[in-house]
């Protein structure tokens, strides 16, 4: 039986897969190519929130839930007002993103969606065979969002961003819907980097999320205790209902995920190292990297591994090393960052679009004995990018 043939196959209808299929569908160059998006379930019922910053009007503005021009960073010593200037901090619900992308590309007759579970991928001559439960599929190139099984983080810096969030609704107006809180350290978990994140959707509805940057995960009850305490003691809310709950674990590591990319199989998303190691943000990275891939495909060149510029890789590695070796120091570290730098310069730096003098100022602002020790550890390893 002849295997179904496609020019490209995208495995996974998650954030990266949807960004990539959207970018490909928008370019007339690919209209004559057969493309397959394959996923265990093309209908996403879970609801989580994507958050990101960007300047001006964005590609996804028509489906954003809420955006903010002002914010707070709060710790035990001070409150920092975040003036985003030309930036806006935006929130999109995953269900809205999924529906929007699927609807927008459904008119493309060259794109097919199949619900199937991929078991294996193998190269055969100059093509790739995707082995799935229902059948096998053949293509010229695969974009795979599944994280490889043979990943060993033992020789790499690695912590986890793990969190639990509730969208709560109050009986009376309790929130300033014009201002979000990027980090609030007033409810602490002893000796750990842990904070609360608040996105007010309206004056009586908000996403309240408790987040850890640690090596080990915690019991689910710990998040609940911290969330309840924050809502009661900090927000002064006693009567509320939880209308949605989300949980996630995001790797924050210098592991070179992109090395699992080969000439015919490109890893995307978390599996391709698209998560910013020092922050855990990935939504805008997925958008940018998808556009890079489209440009490379149009040129007909061998796909280049998508990865950070070397200088940002080194800075991310040092930052992660500080948090891994001195996890209790996270509050102070982020406080120095936000207190001594403007928010727009921080965002440019995290987007890897900063200039030399801004980078120098940020590095200087983070100066501490722990930062120096991490730099020296990195230096003594020969500044290896792995």
C-alpha positions in Angstrom: 0.0 0.0 0.0 1.4 3.4 -1.0 2.2 5.7 1.9 0.5 9.2 1.9 3.1 11.7 0.7 3.6 15.3 2.0 6.3 17.9 1.4 6.4 18.8 5.1 4.9 17.1 8.2 4.5 19.0 11.4 4.1 16.8 14.5 2.2 18.4 17.3 -0.6 21.1 17.3 0.9 22.9 20.3 2.3 26.4 20.4 5.3 25.8 18.1 3.4 23.6 15.6 0.6 26.1 15.2 3.0 29.0 14.8 4.8 27.2 12.1 1.8 26.0 10.2 0.4 29.5 10.4 3.6 31.1 9.0 3.7 28.5 6.2 0.1 29.0 5.3 0.5 32.8 5.0 3.1 32.5 2.3 2.0 31.9 -1.3 5.3 30.1 -2.0 4.0 27.0 -0.3 0.5 26.9 -1.8 1.3 24.0 -4.2 3.0 21.9 -1.5 1.1 19.2 0.4 1.6 19.8 4.1 0.4 17.7 7.1 -0.3 18.7 10.7 -0.6 15.6 12.8 -1.5 15.5 16.5 -3.0 13.1 19.0 -6.0 15.4 19.3 -6.6 18.4 17.0 -9.3 19.7 19.4 -7.7 21.4 22.4 -10.0 21.5 25.4 -7.5 22.5 28.1 -7.2 26.2 28.8 -4.0 27.9 29.6 -2.7 31.4 29.1 0.2 32.6 26.9 1.8 35.8 28.0 4.3 37.9 26.1 5.4 41.5 25.4 5.7 43.3 22.1 5.8 46.8 20.6 2.7 48.3 18.9 0.2 46.3 17.0 0.8 42.6 17.0 -0.1 39.6 14.8 -2.5 38.2 17.5 -4.2 41.4 18.7 -7.6 40.3 17.5 -7.7 37.4 19.9 -5.9 38.7 22.9 -7.8 38.5 26.2 -6.2 41.5 27.7 -3.1 43.8 27.4 -1.4 46.1 29.9 0.9 49.2 29.6 1.8 49.4 33.2 2.9 46.8 35.8 4.5 46.2 39.2 7.5 44.3 40.5 7.0 43.8 44.3 9.4 42.5 46.9 9.8 42.9 50.6 11.9 46.0 50.3 10.1 48.0 47.6 7.6 48.3 44.8 8.8 49.1 41.3 6.4 50.7 38.9 7.0 49.2 35.4 6.6 51.8 32.6 6.5 49.7 29.5 6.8 52.7 27.1 6.2 51.4 23.6 5.6 47.9 24.8 2.4 46.2 25.9 2.2 43.0 28.0 -0.4 40.7 26.4 -2.3 37.6 27.3 -3.9 35.1 25.0 -5.9 32.0 26.0 -4.6 28.8 24.4 -8.1 27.8 23.2 -8.5 31.1 21.4 -5.1 30.8 19.8 -5.8 27.2 18.7 -9.2 28.0 17.2 -7.9 31.1 15.4 -5.0 29.3 13.7 -7.1 26.2 12.7 -9.8 28.4 11.3 -7.5 30.7 9.4 -5.7 27.8 7.6 -8.7 25.5 7.1 -9.3 27.2 3.7 -5.9 26.1 2.4 -6.6 22.9 0.4 -3.0 21.9 0.5 -2.9 21.6 4.3 -4.3 18.5 5.9 -5.0 17.8 9.6 -4.9 14.2 10.8 -5.5 12.9 14.3 -3.0 10.2 14.9 -0.3 9.2 17.4 3.3 9.2 16.1 5.3 6.3 17.3 8.6 6.7 15.4 10.4 8.6 12.7 13.0 7.1 10.4 14.9 8.3 7.4 14.7 6.2 4.2 16.9 7.2 1.3 16.2 11.0 0.8 12.8 11.0 2.5 11.4 10.5 6.0 8.9 8.0 7.2 6.6 9.0 10.0 5.3 5.8 11.7 2.0 6.3 13.5 -0.8 4.2 14.9 -3.2 4.5 11.9 -0.7 4.4 9.1 2.7 5.6 8.0 3.3 8.9 6.3 6.1 9.9 3.9 7.6 13.4 3.5 10.7 15.4 2.6 11.1 17.0 6.0 9.6 16.7 9.4 9.2 19.4 12.1 8.9 17.5 15.4 7.7 19.2 18.6 8.1 16.0 20.7 11.0 16.2 23.2 13.5 13.4 22.6 13.7 10.5 25.0 17.5 10.4 25.2 18.0 13.8 27.0 20.5 13.8 29.8 20.6 17.0 31.9 23.2 15.8 34.3 26.1 17.8 32.8 24.0 20.9 32.2 22.6 23.6 34.4 18.9 22.8 34.8 16.1 24.2 36.9 12.3 24.1 36.3 9.8 26.9 36.1 6.7 25.2 37.6 3.5 26.9 38.5 -0.2 26.6 39.3 -2.6 29.4 38.4 -6.3 30.1 39.1 -8.5 32.5 37.1 -10.7 33.8 39.9 -13.9 35.8 39.9 -14.9 38.0 42.8 -18.3 39.2 43.9 -17.2 42.8 44.1 -14.6 44.8 42.1 -11.2 44.0 43.5 -8.6 44.5 40.7 -7.1 47.4 38.8 -7.5 46.0 35.3 -5.0 48.5 33.9 -2.0 47.1 35.8 -0.4 43.6 36.0 2.1 42.2 38.5 5.0 40.4 36.9 6.5 39.3 40.2 5.4 39.6 43.8 7.7 38.1 46.5 5.6 38.9 49.5 4.4 35.3 49.9 7.6 33.3 50.0 8.6 29.7 50.1 11.7 29.6 52.4 15.1 29.4 50.7 13.5 29.2 47.2 12.9 31.5 44.3 9.1 31.6 44.3 6.7 34.5 43.6 3.1 35.3 42.6 2.1 36.6 39.2 -1.2 38.5 38.7 -2.9 39.4 35.4 -6.2 41.3 36.0 -8.6 40.6 33.2 -11.3 42.9 34.5 -12.1 44.6 37.8 -13.5 41.3 39.2 -11.6 38.7 37.3 -7.8 37.9 37.3 -5.3 35.1 36.7 -3.4 34.6 40.0 -0.4 32.2 39.6 2.1 30.9 42.0 5.5 30.2 40.3 8.7 28.5 41.4 12.1 28.6 39.7 13.6 25.5 41.4 15.3 22.2 40.7 12.7 20.1 42.3 8.9 20.1 41.9 6.5 20.6 44.9 3.3 18.9 45.9 0.2 20.3 44.3 -1.1 21.3 47.8 1.8 23.8 48.2 0.6 25.8 45.2 -2.9 25.8 46.7 -1.7 27.0 50.1 0.3 29.9 48.6 -2.5 30.9 46.2 -5.1 31.0 49.0 -2.8 32.9 51.3 -2.0 35.5 48.6 -5.6 36.0 47.6 -6.7 36.4 51.2 -3.7 38.4 52.7 -2.5 40.4 49.8 -5.5 40.9 47.5 -7.8 41.1 50.6 -10.3 38.8 48.8 -12.4 36.4 50.8 -15.3 35.6 48.5 -14.3 34.3 45.0 -14.9 31.4 42.6 -12.2 29.6 40.6 -13.4 29.5 37.0 -10.3 27.9 35.5 -7.1 26.3 36.7 -3.8 25.7 34.9 -0.6 23.9 35.8 2.7 23.8 33.9 6.4 22.8 34.1 8.9 24.6 31.8 12.6 23.7 31.5 15.1 26.4 32.2 18.3 24.9 31.1 21.4 25.4 28.9 20.9 21.9 27.4 21.4 22.1 23.6 18.0 20.7 22.5 18.8 21.9 18.9 21.5 19.2 18.6 18.6 16.7 18.1 17.9 18.4 14.8 19.2 16.6 11.7 19.2 17.3 8.0 15.6 15.9 7.6 14.2 16.3 11.0 13.9 19.7 12.7 13.0 19.9 16.4 10.7 22.8 17.2 9.3 24.3 20.4 10.7 23.1 23.7 12.2 20.1 21.9 14.2 22.5 19.7 15.3 24.9 22.4 12.8 27.6 21.7 12.2 28.3 25.4 14.2 31.3 26.6 16.4 29.6 29.3 16.5 32.5 31.8 12.7 33.3 31.7 10.8 30.3 30.4 9.0 32.5 27.8 8.4 30.9 24.4 5.4 32.3 22.6 7.1 35.1 20.7 10.2 32.9 20.2 7.9 30.4 18.4 6.6 33.1 16.2 10.1 34.5 15.4 11.6 31.1 14.8 8.8 29.9 12.6 9.4 32.9 10.3 13.1 32.1 10.2 12.3 28.5 9.1 10.0 29.8 6.4 12.7 32.1 5.1 15.2 29.2 5.0 12.7 26.9 3.2 12.1 29.5 0.6 15.8 29.8 0.0 16.1 26.0 -0.5 19.0 25.8 1.9 19.7 23.2 4.5 17.8 24.3 7.6 20.0 26.1 10.1 19.6 25.1 13.7 17.6 27.8 15.5 19.4 28.9 18.6 20.4 32.0 20.6 23.3 34.2 19.7 26.4 33.1 21.5 26.6 36.1 23.8 23.0 35.6 25.0 23.6 31.9 25.5 26.5 32.7 27.9 24.5 35.3 29.8 21.6 32.9 30.2 23.9 30.2 31.4 25.5 32.5 34.1 22.1 33.7 35.2 20.8 30.1 35.5 23.9 29.1 37.4 23.3 31.8 40.0 19.7 30.5 40.5 20.8 26.8 40.6 23.6 27.3 43.1 21.8 30.0 45.2 18.1 29.5 44.7 17.2 31.7 47.7 18.9 34.7 45.9 16.3 34.9 43.2 14.3 37.7 44.8 17.4 39.9 45.1 18.6 39.1 41.6 15.4 40.0 39.9 15.1 43.1 42.2 18.4 44.3 41.0 17.4 43.7 37.4 14.1 45.7 37.6 15.3 48.4 40.0 18.4 49.4 38.0 17.1 49.1 34.4 14.1 50.4 32.5 11.5 47.8 31.6 11.8 48.4 27.8 15.6 47.8 28.0 15.0 44.6 29.9 12.5 43.4 27.3 14.9 44.2 24.5 17.6 42.3 26.3 15.3 39.2 26.9 14.2 39.4 23.2 18.0 39.3 22.3 17.7 42.6 20.5 19.6 44.8 22.9 22.6 47.1 22.1 26.0 46.8 23.7 25.6 49.6 26.2 22.3 48.3 27.5 23.8 44.9 27.9 26.7 46.3 29.8 24.4 48.2 32.1 22.3 45.1 32.8 25.4 43.0 33.6 26.6 45.7 35.9 23.3 46.0 37.7 23.4 42.2 38.5 26.8 42.5 40.1 27.1 40.4 43.3 29.4 37.8 44.8 27.1 35.1 43.5 27.2 36.5 40.0 31.0 36.7 40.0 31.3 33.1 41.2 29.0 31.9 38.5 30.9 33.9 35.9 34.2 32.3 37.1 32.7 28.8 37.0 31.6 29.5 33.5 35.0 30.9 32.6 36.9 27.9 34.0 34.8 25.5 31.9 36.3 27.2 28.8 33.1 29.1 28.0 31.8 25.9 26.4 28.4 26.4 24.8 26.9 23.1 26.1 
